Amino acid sequence: MTRFRSFSSDRRWVYLTATLVFAAGLAGWQRRGESAEPSSRGREQRLQERFQQFDKNRDGVLQREEIPRLFDRLDANGDGQVTMEEVRARFRRAERGSGRRGAPSAEELANIKTTLDVPYAEGAGRSDRLLRLDIYAPKQGAGHPVVIYVHGGGWRVGDKRAVHRKVPFFPDRGYVFVSVNYRLVPQVDVATEAQDVANAIAWVHDHIPQYGGDPTRLFLMGHSAGAHLIALVATNDEFLKKAGKNLAILRGVIPLDTQAYDLVALMSNRPARVYRTAFGDDRNTWERLSPIHHVRAGKRIPPFLICFSRGLGRTANPRRKASAEKFARALKAAGVQADIVDASDRNHGEINQWLGRPDDKVTSAVMAFLESLQEKPSANGQ
């Protein structure tokens, strides 16, 4: 059995890990009569205290030399440092399991017509069970506009149940909200993920009237890897064409924070491990999977609302703003409406988790974007 020795760097990490696991476990346990909120606050305080204890140089991140033994497991984006947000994410996954954190509660679903795990494609492989989607619809009426949401997770993790505040927010405002699962790296490549998303969109276009939705008012929304996938499907028309559709069925696109609009530029500049794992080292693959490389006038690319955060750290990552602005310029040059929401007051997770909060500026921008396109014809004049 390993013994601790004066907190040498690797022994410190064993202690840190044990402490964090214990703290995370507190979230699911409460003394009788104690509310969930104090438990959550107590856990967060313990996480921060331990994180700060081992952040010896007080730079707000943990370096490899500070936590060598499990550094690679916690450095989720492969940028050479571990942030508090990455630590939180690690233990939230352990706490909730299966990437299902953020699923709506029974109370939130009380006034919503919910249909879960609807297959949108067939397959016999083990990962094909992910070819499912969830539908959250208003209980009354028909012909509602539709928001199709694609989760993030570095192209390799994530789950459609993690909708956070978007449900009940969108159904309560008269939208059918569809959350999509797709197969993941390494079982499939990113091109296959994009095709899964396109197949889900095609299914929704064909079947959503049965659930109260209007197939002529389809909007795409995605976070992180999901933001990349919806941007790709909405610019590289090969995916929807293979699904028997075209870009004209899309009314608008809302990517929530990704740097993967131009993979050629990204992959040529010492990319984080998450990108190397997803996209490999083939330049042709980078080009094919780069939304910006498919932007052309006359393709009927739908309007975009491009949202970006400050990134994973405490200070803004200028590459996120630059990436969003570069993509917006390319769209505008092709005659496509492209608006930007600067959400650098929040981190990469919060831009997604806060959507649906009262007085949230991203939520306000999203709703204004959706409403502005309600009465307009889609790109093909529908």
N, C-alpha and C positions, 0 to 999 in steps of 0.2 A: 504494500500500500504506500502511495506517495506521501511523503511528509513535507510540510511547509518549512522553508529555510529563509528566514529574514526577508521574505518578499523579494527574492530574486525575480527577474522579469517574468520568467515562465511560471514560477510558483505563484506570483501575484495573479497571473491570469487564471489559474485554476481556482483561486479564491474568489476572484471577481465573477467568474462564470457561475460558481456555486451560489454566490450571493444573488446574482441577477435571476437565476432560475427560481430561487426561493422567493424573491420579490415578485416575480411574474406570477408565481403560483398563488400569491395572496389575492389576486384579482378575483379568483373564483370562490373565495372563502370569506365569509363574514361572520362575526359574532352575532348572536341573536340580538335583534333590535338595532343593529348597525346598518346604515344605508350604504348603497354601492358607491356613492360619491366620495365619502371619506376614504374608503378602501382604495379607490382609484388614485386619489391624491397621495395617499401614503405610499403606494407602490411607486408612483412617479418620483416622489421625493427620494426614496431609497435608490432608485435607478440613477438619479442625478448625483446623489452623494457618492455612490461607488464609482460612477464614471469620472467625477471630478477628482476622486482620490487617486486614480491611476493616470490621470492626465497631468503628468508631472510638470510639463512646461507650460501648462495653462493656455494652450492654444485652441482649446475647444474641440480637438479631435484626438483620437488615439492612433499612434504610429505603430509600425510593425515591431519596433524594438520595445515598445511598452507592453504589447500583448502578442508575442511571437507565435504561441502555440495554436491559437485559433483565429489569427488575424484574417486568413483567407476566407474563413467561413462567414465572418461578419462584414468584410469589405464587399458589400453586395454589388456596388457599381464598379469595383476594380480600379478606383482612382488613387489607391495607395494610402488611404487613410480611412478610419472608421469614425463616423459621426454618431452623435447621440440618437439621431433619427434612425440610423441603421441598427443600433442596439435595440431601440424600441421595437422596430419592425421585426427583428429576429424573435423577440420574446412574445410579441403579440401573436405571431404565427404559432409559436409553441402553445400559447394560452388558448387560442381559439381552435387551432387545428385546421388543416386542409384548405387554408387560404380563405376561410369563410368569414373572417372578421368584417363587420359592416353590413351583415345581412339584416333586413328589416325585421322588427319584432311582430308578434301576433297582434299587438295593439295597433301598430302602424298599418297593418294590412286589413284591419277590421272593415274599412269602407272601400276596399279595393278588390276588384275581381282578379284573382291571382291564378295563373296557370304555369306550373313549374315543369322543367325538364322535358320540354317539347322537342322531339328530334327534328332537325332541319336537313339532315343528310344521313345516309346509311353507310355502315362500314363494319367489318368483322374484326378489326384489330383491337387490341386492348385499349389503346388511347382513343378509339372511335367513340367511346362512351361520352367523350367531351363534345360531341357534335349535337349539343342541346342548347336550348335557350329558355329563358323565363319571361313571362309576359305579365305585366302589371297594368291593368286597365281601369278606367272609371267604371263604376257599376251601372251607370245609366248612360243612355245615348249611343250614338254611332257616328262614324265619320270623323273620329278624333285624329289630330295630327300625331305622328309617331316619332319617338326618339329611340334610336337603336344604339345601345351602349356597348362598348368593347373594353374590357378590363385591361389593366396593365400587369406588370410583373416581370419585366426584363425578357419577354418572349419565352420564358421558361417556367413561370409559376403564375398563380392567380386563379380567381374563381368568379363566376357570374353572380354569385350570391352577394358579393361585396359591393353593394350599390350605395351604401352609406345614406346620406340624406336625400338622395335623388328619388327614393321611394320612402315616404308617400308624396314628396314634393311635386313631381310631374303629374302623376295621376290626379292629385287634388286640384290641379290647374287644367284639367281636361286633356291631358296627353296620355297616349298609350306608351308605356316605357318597356322596352324590350332589352334584356341583358343577355349577352351572348358568350358562351364558352367556345373555345377553339383548341385544337391540338397544340402541343407545346414542344419547343426545343428541349431535349435532343431527339425526341421520338419522331419529329418532323422538322423540316426546315422552315424558315420564315416565309418563303414563297407559298408554301402549303398553308401556313397560318392565314396569309392574306386570302388565299382561295377559300378557306373555311369561312372567313368573314364575308366574302362575296356571296358564297352559297347561302349563308344565313340571311343576308340582305334580300337575295332573290326569293327565299322562302317567305320572308315577311311581306314582300311585294305581292306575292301570290295569295297569301292566306290571312293577312291581318284584318280584312273586313269581317272575318268570322269572330274576331275578338274586339270589334268596335273601332278599328283603326281605318284611316284613309290612306290607301296606297299611293295616292298622288302627292302626299305630304310626308315624305320620309326624310328625317334628319339623322345624321350620324354624329355620335359623340364617343370619344375614347380618351383614356388617360395613359400617359407614359408610352409603353409599348403599344397599347391600344390606340393611342393618338397617332403613332406612326402607321399602324395598320389601316386605320380609316383614311388617313391622308393618302396612303399608297393606293388603296382601292378607288378613291375618288379622283385620282390623277392618271394612274396606269389602267386604262380601260380593258386590258387583257383579262383581268380577273372577273369583272362583271360579264364580259362577253362570253367567257367560258361557262358562266352560270346562266346564260341565255338572256342577259339583260344588258343595259347600257347606262352610261353616266346620267342620262336624262331622267332617270327615275329618282335621283337624289335632289332634294330641295336645298340642303345646306349641310355644312360639315363643321364640327366644333372639336378640334384637337386640344386636349388639356395637357400641355407641357411635354414636349419631346425635343430632343436635339437631333433626331434622325431624319430630318428632311433631306439633307444632302450627305449621304453616306460616303461618297467619294472624298469630300472634304474632311468629314469626321474621322474616317478610318485612316486617312493619311497623316493624322496629327496625334499620334500616340493615344489611341482610343482606350477607354476603360475596358476592363476584361469582359463586362457584360456585352459589349458590342462585338468584341472579338469572338466570343462564344456564339453569338447569334449570326454573325455575318461572314466569318471566316476571313480569308485573305485574297479572294478572287475579285478583281476590279469589275469584271462584267456583272458579277452578282451584286456588288455595291450599286452599280448604275441601275440595274433592273429594279432594285428594291428602294431606290431613292425617289421619293415623291417629286422633288424639284426637277429631276431629269425627265419627267413625263409631262411637264406643264407646257402646253401649246395652245395657241389661239385656235378657236373653232372646234375644240373637243367637247364643248358643253360641260366643262368642269363646273360644279356648283359653287356657290359662294362659301367662303371660309371665315370663321371667327377663330383666330389663332391666339391661344392663351398661353402665357409662360409664367413660371415662378422664379424664385431666386435660386432654386436647385436644392441640394441636400444639406448644405452647410448653413451657417449663421449669416454669412454675407452673400451678396448676389454673385452668381456665376455669370460673367458677361457673355459667355458663349451661348447661353440660353436666349438672351435678348437678341444677339446677333443672328442666331439661327432662325428665330421666328421672323425677324425683319427681312432677312434674305429671302425666305420662302414667300413672304407677303409681296415683296417687290417683284419676284418672278411671276406670281399669279396676276398681279396688277398689270404687268407688262403684256400679259396674254389676254387682257381684257376681262379678267375674273375679279369679282368683288372679293376683297381680302381686308378684314379689319383685325386689329391687334388689341389684346387686353394685357396690359402690364400688371401682373400680379406678383411682383417681386417683393411684396410685403409678407409673403408666405412661402413655405417650403414646398418641395415637390409632392409630398403627401397631402398637405393641407389644401392645395388648390383643388384637389379632387374631393377630399373629405368635407370641406366646407360648402361645397356647392349645394344650395338649398337652404342655407342659413338666412335668417332675416338680415337685411341691410348688408349683405355680402356683395361686393362690387362685381365679382365674376358672375354670380347668379343674376344680378341685374342686367349685365351685358348680354348674357346668354338669352335671357327672356326677351330682351329688346330685339336681339338678332332673330330669334324664332318668330316673334310677332311681326317683324318687318317683312318676313318672307311668306306669311300665311296667305296673303291675297295675290301674291305675284305668281305668274306662270313659272313652271320649272323650265330648265334650260332648253327643253325641246318644244316649248310652247304649250304644254299641257295646262 
